[in-house]
Amino acid sequence: VSPAIAPDGPLAPGATIGILGGGQLGRMLALAAAKLGFRVHIYCDDAHAPAFHVAAAQTCAPYDDQEALARFAESVDVVTFEFENVPEATALSIADHAPVAPSPRALAIAQDRLAEKRFVSGLGIATAPFRAVDDEQTARAAFQELGGPAILKTRRLGYDGKGQKRVESADEAVRAHAAMGGVPAILERHVAFAFEASVVAARNRDGHFAAYDLPRNEHENHILKRSIVPAPLGFGHITEAMGIAQRIADALDYVGVLAVELFVGSDGALLVNEIAPRVHNSGHWTMEACLVSQFEQHIRAVAGWPLGDTARHCDAVMENIIGAEAHDWLARAGEPAGLHLYGKTEARPGRKMGHITRISPLGTLKVADH
Ligand code: AMP
């Protein structure tokens, strides 16, 4: 018998939350769910998934195994995701058996860069100028219309800079598209931004919205290296950024945590780069700096609970531990900082193995330190 109070009511402690995906985000979601008294069932196609270690139940099966998906969905009270590249068909078939949050529609939009940019600009929110690229003709025309430099990206399955190529001419755009196998793509004008930032925010089943303070995000080799809070942004820009995230969340009737990645111009102008319909690496600092972390917030939202307090109680610098850096775990363990290791055995180059968050009293991290 499920301890859920009612199909649409808040899930009571003891209920089971199903998570599709078993990486570090699933692992930290499972730990946060346990804090609130929930059980977690992880579904992942990788037998070594880090989230399996901390979950009450595990299913290891491919994402298109309809029978395993149905059994999984029947065994839980709600299903959520820790990565956005869940096939829409998978999300829809799960929705036949259990409530799903965020919705399959939100996933479908966020996993297609063109649909995502059209959706965001359709809300009147600024993005880098973009064009669809499907073949040689559209690649050439897109570059000629946008001007260079530009970035060609596959519409689907890109992350951490994968499936992207900077191009300086129409010929180069055509060649880059061919090198990507001619798959559906998007060409974006290259933006000369001052820095990158993100809004990590949540919306619950009642439509309540809460955003965390904005970090400034620094990438190395296309992978997030550091998130620093606060970002050097004034009150007006922070309010504007949170408003953008709220409009996106409302338009999607979104339930859960989402991240909106932004380019910030030297004049403070904000452009949306992409939406992540899930907890996000640039929100890990909330585990040390806020009463309720992004992981707990996501669990609260999908369980139909009130959202928690997003106030930030200290300044913070979150740094990813990538590849061989993980071998230095003992030195990091000696630091007065929040250390998180994901339980991955193989420290492959570029692989996110853990993160560390160093905090300092509120207001002590100056923009000059960034
Ligand atoms: P994405 O996978 O779309 O988030 O892109 C990965 C990274 O590439 C971003 O975080 C930016 O640093 C850079 N990038 C992506 N699109 C653009 C653009 N239109 N202009 C400049 N830099 C970009």
Residues whose N, C-alpha, C, O or C-beta is under 5 A from the ligand:
A	BS01	AMP	A128 I151 Y159 D160 G161 E188 R189 H190 V191 E274
